Amino acid sequence: MRSLDRRALKESLLDARQYTKALVDDLSDAQWRVPLLPIINPPLWEVGHVGWFMERWCLRERGPGRELAPSMLTDADRWYDSSRVEHDSRWVLPLPSRADTWRYLADVFDATLAALDRAEDSDEGLYYFRLALYHEGMHGEAFAYTRQTCGHPAPSLANHTIRADVGDVSFDDAEFEQGAQRAAPGFVFDNEKWAHRVSLPAFAISRRPVLQQEFAEFVDDDGYRRPEWWSESGREWLARSGALHPAYWRKTHGEWQRRVFDRWQPLDPAAPVIHVNAWEAEAWCRWAGRRLPTESEWEYAAGRGAIEWGAAWEWTASDFAPYPGFSADPYAEYSAPWFHTHRSVRGASFATPPRLVHPKFRNFYEPHRGDIFVGFRTAA
């Protein structure tokens, strides 16, 4: 999916736009008016940002050191540039109407497809079109977890159950090339650059993520009230949040339920626990006598097909940090601003477009985030 040629890229861009619309277009105007929260964006702003990003890189970019071509929408840069527009201001900007926003996206999209038809069918010629495709896919998933946060009805997404057997797969001492190979064709995200030799001491890693019912055993063992299982940062988060169980859980008639978008459901014994932050994951690991895998261990195991992944993002024990020799790509704000403040997250979730799923893909979130579709597996 990272080496899409011009024809396949056009089909994927059309599919990505349909995915975007499927995640927001059925919501009412009232549902588009979401509360001001640090973990989400107002859909009216975020939809416009998706169009702005595509226009900015596929239509307006003129090369290093050259001024951007003008936008087809007056004030687009003032409204939608996420690196310069303060998060809280996105609720009060004088944005175009919902209909005018979609009209802007449609105009940008048509011009982008026309530019794609003229582009050279090579990695260099298709770079920005692929970047816009993956960017829209990431925001598609963000629209899905915004729906979860706000308790909106579930979108049409595939349901992933876990098939792998319980237990570990073990590896002896090993060395491997972590990151993207310089000679490999196709698109590469800048935080994957470049492959470097990593030595791994022998380790074991669980074949599947921790499941909902397994996490419930920790909760029922008073895990949230026992400080010995929590790191200092985790105890500070507990004190601030007052949490006694994962987000979107409740106990009814002695049984745990979880809110899945707008409906309360019993825990699913075949689904991974999600909506837990990094400190909750680490506490469960200590309780179980385990630990989170490092980013290197996860990539080594996933790249060899040894673990089942893709139903939920997975916390690792590793800070999100640059690889040796890192340099930012033209979209410099993608990775560099978040190094050393975020945690590396690997895998994919049920809401991740398949074109983004790759064993070397590095996602990253602040460790307190439990609103995303993230869980964990353990290592030893």
C-alpha atoms as one frame of an Amber mdcrd trajectory, in Angstrom:
protein
   0.000   0.000   0.000   3.014   2.324   0.153   3.923   1.855  -3.502   0.592
   2.717  -5.081   0.978   3.754  -8.691  -0.951   6.648 -10.155  -4.054   4.612
 -11.006  -4.212   2.812  -7.660  -3.488   6.064  -5.831  -6.454   7.735  -7.514
  -8.736   4.883  -6.426  -7.368   5.085  -2.889  -7.909   8.832  -2.684 -11.531
   8.308  -3.726 -11.890   5.575  -1.106 -10.335   7.778   1.586 -12.762  10.590
   0.820 -15.699   8.188   1.043 -14.344   7.029   4.421 -14.107  10.621   5.639
 -17.681  11.331   4.593 -18.953   8.097   6.141 -17.533   9.123   9.498 -18.987
  12.633   9.662 -21.705  13.204   7.078 -24.458  11.307   8.893 -24.067  13.470
  12.013 -26.458  16.350  12.565 -25.347  19.960  12.787 -25.864  19.717  16.552
 -23.539  16.696  16.713 -20.914  18.647  14.784 -20.919  21.143  17.657 -18.748
  19.064  19.981 -17.615  20.258  23.430 -14.257  21.979  23.737 -11.966  19.152
  24.838  -8.180  18.881  24.430  -8.455  15.397  22.893 -10.683  16.192  19.891
 -11.282  18.838  17.231 -14.585  20.341  16.120 -15.611  18.453  12.950 -16.239
  21.671  11.018 -12.607  22.657  11.565 -11.151  19.182  11.096 -12.953  18.517
   7.819 -11.688  21.842   6.502  -8.177  21.004   7.669  -8.241  17.767   5.656
  -9.014  19.754   2.509  -6.459  22.443   3.364  -3.696  19.867   3.845  -4.391
  18.253   0.484  -4.400  21.625  -1.253  -1.307  22.830   0.595   0.887  19.876
  -0.440  -0.630  18.641  -3.713  -1.538  21.963  -5.360   0.291  24.844  -3.695
   3.768  23.485  -2.912   6.440  24.998  -5.196   9.581  23.549  -3.687  12.089
  24.441  -0.941  12.456  28.152  -0.276   9.654  29.166  -2.620   6.440  30.830
  -1.514   3.272  28.752  -1.640   0.833  29.288  -4.460  -2.318  31.045  -3.219
  -5.174  28.999  -1.817  -8.483  28.798  -3.622 -10.107  29.729  -0.273  -9.428
  33.119   1.267  -8.157  32.802   4.857  -7.558  29.039   4.537  -4.061  29.343
   5.999  -5.335  31.443   8.898  -8.034  28.896   9.684  -6.677  25.429   8.999
  -2.894  25.309   9.489  -2.754  23.023  12.546   0.824  23.972  13.396  -0.152
  27.628  13.783  -3.808  27.652  14.799  -4.223  27.230  18.555  -6.323  24.220
  19.454  -8.956  26.025  21.528  -9.403  28.758  18.925 -10.765  26.180  16.468
 -14.144  26.376  18.222 -14.521  30.134  17.676 -12.971  30.814  14.271 -15.324
  32.355  11.667 -15.210  29.192   9.557 -17.228  28.590   6.392 -20.554  26.796
   6.755 -20.755  23.026   6.624 -21.957  23.130   3.004 -19.247  25.605   1.969
 -16.600  23.502   3.710 -17.579  20.416   1.736 -17.625  22.517  -1.431 -14.026
  23.578  -0.713 -13.024  19.951  -0.192 -14.680  18.940  -3.452 -12.940  21.708
  -5.417  -9.567  20.766  -3.912 -10.184  17.089  -4.570 -11.073  17.602  -8.240
  -7.992  19.770  -8.771  -5.841  17.202  -6.963  -7.015  14.356  -9.186  -6.277
  16.506 -12.239  -2.791  17.247 -10.903  -2.289  13.549 -10.195  -3.076  12.742
 -13.832  -0.217  15.054 -14.823   2.241  13.810 -12.178   5.206  11.615 -12.947
   4.436   8.005 -12.006   7.389   7.654  -9.636   8.047   7.784  -5.897   9.163
  11.395  -6.212   6.306  12.437  -8.469   3.653  10.831  -6.282   5.119  11.709
  -2.886   2.723  14.514  -1.901  -0.346  12.680  -3.205   0.550   9.679  -1.046
   1.186  12.005   1.910  -2.290  13.539   1.512  -3.819  10.064   1.276  -2.267
   8.855   4.527  -3.007  12.143   6.257  -6.698  11.880   5.401  -6.711   8.299
   6.664  -5.299   9.383  10.014  -7.988  12.012  10.375 -10.583   9.428   9.406
  -9.629   7.454  12.485  -9.658  10.668  14.524 -13.246  11.243  13.417 -14.052
   7.728  14.670 -12.641   8.302  18.135 -14.343  11.703  18.279 -17.622   9.838
  17.787 -16.661   7.544  20.657 -15.692  10.457  22.909 -18.983  12.243  22.253
 -21.167   9.132  22.423 -22.358   9.412  18.842 -23.714   6.352  16.989 -21.180
   3.833  15.755 -19.966   4.232  12.175 -19.766   1.207   9.896 -16.406  -0.286
  10.846 -15.139  -3.852  10.752 -15.258  -5.778  14.028 -11.959  -7.462  14.852
 -11.868 -10.450  17.185  -8.710 -12.101  18.470  -7.861 -15.533  17.089  -4.347
 -16.132  18.443  -3.789 -18.632  21.224  -2.862 -17.472  24.685   0.823 -17.627
  25.480   4.149 -16.242  24.344   6.455 -16.560  21.420  10.094 -16.547  22.500
  13.145 -15.196  20.711  16.831 -15.735  21.356  19.357 -12.898  21.331  19.035
 -11.228  17.940  20.050  -8.303  15.785  17.846  -6.727  13.164  17.420  -3.638
  11.023  14.782  -1.426  12.643  13.204   1.235  10.475  12.846   1.743   6.737
  15.509   0.634   4.289  16.959   3.450   2.193  16.781   1.422  -1.003  13.198
   0.260  -0.488  10.707   1.711  -2.990   7.564   3.543  -2.011   6.529   6.050
   0.627   8.334   6.301   3.971   7.336   8.445   6.953  10.190  10.561   8.248
  10.152   9.012  11.722  10.928   5.619  10.135  14.201   6.906   8.657  16.429
   5.144   8.518  17.088   1.469   9.147  19.670   0.981  11.893  21.089  -2.076
  13.593  19.450  -2.976  16.922  20.623  -5.689  19.325  17.865  -7.466  21.233
  18.517  -9.630  24.281  16.389 -12.784  24.412  12.755 -11.997  25.192   9.239
 -13.385  25.077   6.180 -11.512  23.819   2.511 -12.432  24.029   0.931 -13.687
  20.844  -2.101 -11.480  21.282  -3.047  -8.299  23.137  -4.551  -8.321  26.629
  -8.301  -8.920  26.407 -11.124  -7.016  28.089 -11.986  -9.760  30.564  -8.340
 -10.155  31.533  -8.132  -6.466  32.355 -11.374  -6.724  34.363  -9.657  -9.205
  36.700  -7.132  -6.495  37.586  -9.913  -3.966  38.184 -11.809  -6.448  40.385
  -8.624  -7.084  42.369  -8.748  -3.405  43.411  -5.927  -2.681  40.982  -6.741
   1.019  40.740  -6.568   1.403  44.545  -3.245  -0.392  45.070  -0.330   2.023
  44.560   2.263  -0.766  44.326   1.180  -1.475  40.756   1.506   2.124  39.574
   4.470   4.238  38.532   4.942   7.669  40.041   3.426   9.234  36.918   0.592
   6.743  37.070  -0.158   7.548  40.711  -0.200  11.242  39.865  -2.682  10.564
  37.066  -4.853   8.490  39.413  -4.906  11.316  41.942  -5.939  13.835  39.266
  -8.489  11.667  37.509  -9.962   9.657  40.358 -10.179   6.714  37.954 -11.210
   3.322  39.346 -11.571   1.533  36.009 -10.935   2.189  32.300 -12.702   4.966
  30.450 -16.202   4.096  29.222 -16.626   1.218  31.723 -19.382   0.781  34.312
 -20.600  -2.050  36.513 -24.274  -2.961  36.291 -25.827  -5.780  38.354 -22.349
  -7.049  39.166 -21.202  -7.227  35.530 -18.843  -4.901  33.698 -20.073  -3.096
  30.627 -18.322  -0.716  28.261 -19.738   2.078  26.147 -19.160   1.388  22.464
 -19.972   4.695  20.799 -23.575   5.331  21.941 -24.433   1.877  23.343 -23.539
   0.035  26.533 -22.454  -3.558  25.902 -21.060  -6.433  27.984 -17.307  -6.908
  27.805 -16.293  -8.878  24.723 -14.194 -11.915  25.726 -12.607 -12.101  22.278
 -11.691  -8.412  21.908  -8.665  -6.516  23.220  -9.056  -4.026  26.017  -8.970
  -0.492  24.597  -9.252   3.047  25.953  -6.520   2.430  28.517  -3.611   4.822
  28.829   0.061   3.883  29.108   0.030   4.028  32.917  -2.991   1.731  33.129
  -1.254  -0.703  30.785   1.927  -0.632  32.863  -0.013  -1.160  36.102  -1.715
  -4.248  34.666   1.676  -5.565  33.588   3.162  -5.171  37.082   0.115  -6.856
  38.599   0.551  -9.761  36.174   4.346  -9.982  36.584   4.945  -8.772  33.036
   6.035  -5.603  31.215   5.295  -3.687  28.033   7.433  -4.628  25.028   9.899
  -2.119  23.690   9.256  -0.626  20.288  12.122  -2.703  18.885  10.768  -5.952
  20.327   7.327  -5.218  18.898   8.652  -4.475  15.410  10.919  -7.536  15.435
   8.045  -9.864  16.384   5.471  -8.264  14.079   7.837  -8.221  11.123   8.246
 -11.982  11.467   4.529 -12.699  11.634   4.890 -14.040  15.168   2.114 -11.988
  16.803  -1.464 -11.098  15.946  -2.042  -7.369  15.692  -4.372  -4.875  14.042
  -7.447  -4.869  16.279  -6.133  -2.107  18.554  -3.155   0.200  18.770  -0.614
  -0.976  21.329   1.411   0.941  23.875   5.104   0.186  24.018   7.637   0.919
  26.737   9.578   3.248  24.430   9.505   7.009  24.271   8.821   8.386  20.814
  12.282   9.467  19.736  14.120  10.025  16.439  16.137   7.256  14.886  19.879
   7.890  14.430  20.452  10.441  11.679  16.838  11.625  11.598  15.972  14.601
   9.438  12.491  15.977   8.929  10.692  15.643   5.613   9.030  18.680   3.954
   6.039  18.278   6.279   8.365  19.032   9.171   5.632  19.229  11.802   4.681
  15.550  11.435   7.168  14.045  13.899   9.820  16.409  15.206   7.615  18.506
  17.553   6.491  15.371  19.411   9.793  13.636  20.108  10.457  12.866  23.797
   7.008  14.024  24.965   4.983  11.178  23.434   5.071   7.385  23.743   5.594
   5.081  20.776   2.443   3.208  19.823   2.483   0.359  17.330   0.080  -1.704
  15.258  -3.315  -0.478  14.059  -6.915  -0.447  15.236 -10.232  -1.555  13.810
 -10.703   2.058  12.643  -7.330   2.350  10.880  -7.585   2.371   7.074  -5.741
  -0.697   5.728  -3.443   1.511   3.643  -1.827   2.737   6.874  -1.258  -0.704
   8.358   2.442  -1.573   8.299   4.751  -3.251  10.853   7.180  -0.319  10.702
   4.560   2.411  11.096   5.185   4.479  14.233   2.187   6.067  15.873   2.655
   8.227  18.953   0.510   9.654  21.733   0.976  11.273  25.098   0.895   8.562
  27.785  -2.265   9.901  29.455  -4.373   9.388  26.311  -6.984   6.707  26.819
  -9.581   8.053  24.406  -7.980   6.504  21.334  -8.498   2.881  20.289  -5.391
   1.719  22.130  -4.587  -1.309  24.243  -1.430  -3.306  24.858   0.302  -6.660
  24.877   2.924  -7.844  27.339   6.476  -9.092  27.223   8.942 -10.817  29.526
